[in-house]
Amino acid sequence: MSVKVRKAVFPAAGLGTRFLPATKAQPKEMLPLVDKPLIQYGVEEAVRSGIRNILIVTGRGKTAIEDHFDVSFELEHLLQTRNRPDLLAAVRQISDMIDVAYVRQREALGLGHAVLRAREIVGNEPFAVILADDVIEADPPALRQLLDVWERFQAPVLALMEVPPESIPSYGIVAAEPVEYNGTRDRLFRIHDLVEKPRLEDAPSKLAIIGRYVLTPEIFPAIEEAGPGALGEIQLTDGLRRLLRSSPLYGYRFHGVRYDAGDKLGFLIATVEFALRREDLGGPFRAYLKSLKL
Ligand code: G1P
């Protein structure tokens, strides 16, 4: 019988050092792409993929995230009296669409450590992990594409994307062999090994892990057993490597466009492209960009 994935975990306790000073007093996950905070794109992807139980792993200085997904009576009242039903709906929709819980990661000891913090609330069922830095435009949503693989194979699966050689040392890289799926052999892979942020010469392929995972609770002891790895952090990739001893692991090269919003240039690219696609902004913004005569 197929077990459904009901919960999505959002690690959001990182220090956001790449965006200092903007992230000194504001969580990186709240930086807006046009007019929506980064983390909301990920949460909406989970909802569109059929998951509305959201667990956010937060840390010190992250209360803005909790406030964002909460009801704001003052703001709603103000919008009501000013007769702005459009904005009222946008603000309400955020708190209405999910059931959200928070758990604290007291120290930023790595992605694996953040996932471990979700153990109690996730319990004994499969769950998704979304890294909000990776914003993915896709239809169906990237997480939905992974869940389809999960429903077929009932085994953990992560998102993959081919990256250029110079980017390899920034990612988790997999060694994998293609598997027939939906009539092709170029989307689904059976993973045989993984390495976090390898040097180019040590990388087993160009296939990088992108921030979407469907995992089973067996990942928790696997992370614990793996211990600290690259950068002295407790890495999810090392836990997955350990998990391979007892479970098959799949990677899916998703359809869609991924933006690395955790990087300044990637963030700017995402901002421009999202703004150009907006009905209300696209026209004048395109005209402005053209006027720059670059
Ligand atoms: C994390 C993961 C890495 C993955 C990447 C995707 O790294 O550890 O395996 O490739 O996300 O964005 P980070 O970007 O947090 O350094």
Boltz pocket constraint, residues with backbone or C-beta under 6 A from the ligand:
constraints:
  - pocket:
      binder: B
      contacts: [[A, 111], [A, 131], [A, 133], [A, 134], [A, 170], [A, 171], [A, 172], [A, 173], [A, 196], [A, 197], [A, 208], [A, 209], [A, 210], [A, 211], [A, 235], [A, 236], [A, 237], [A, 262]]
      max_distance: 6.0
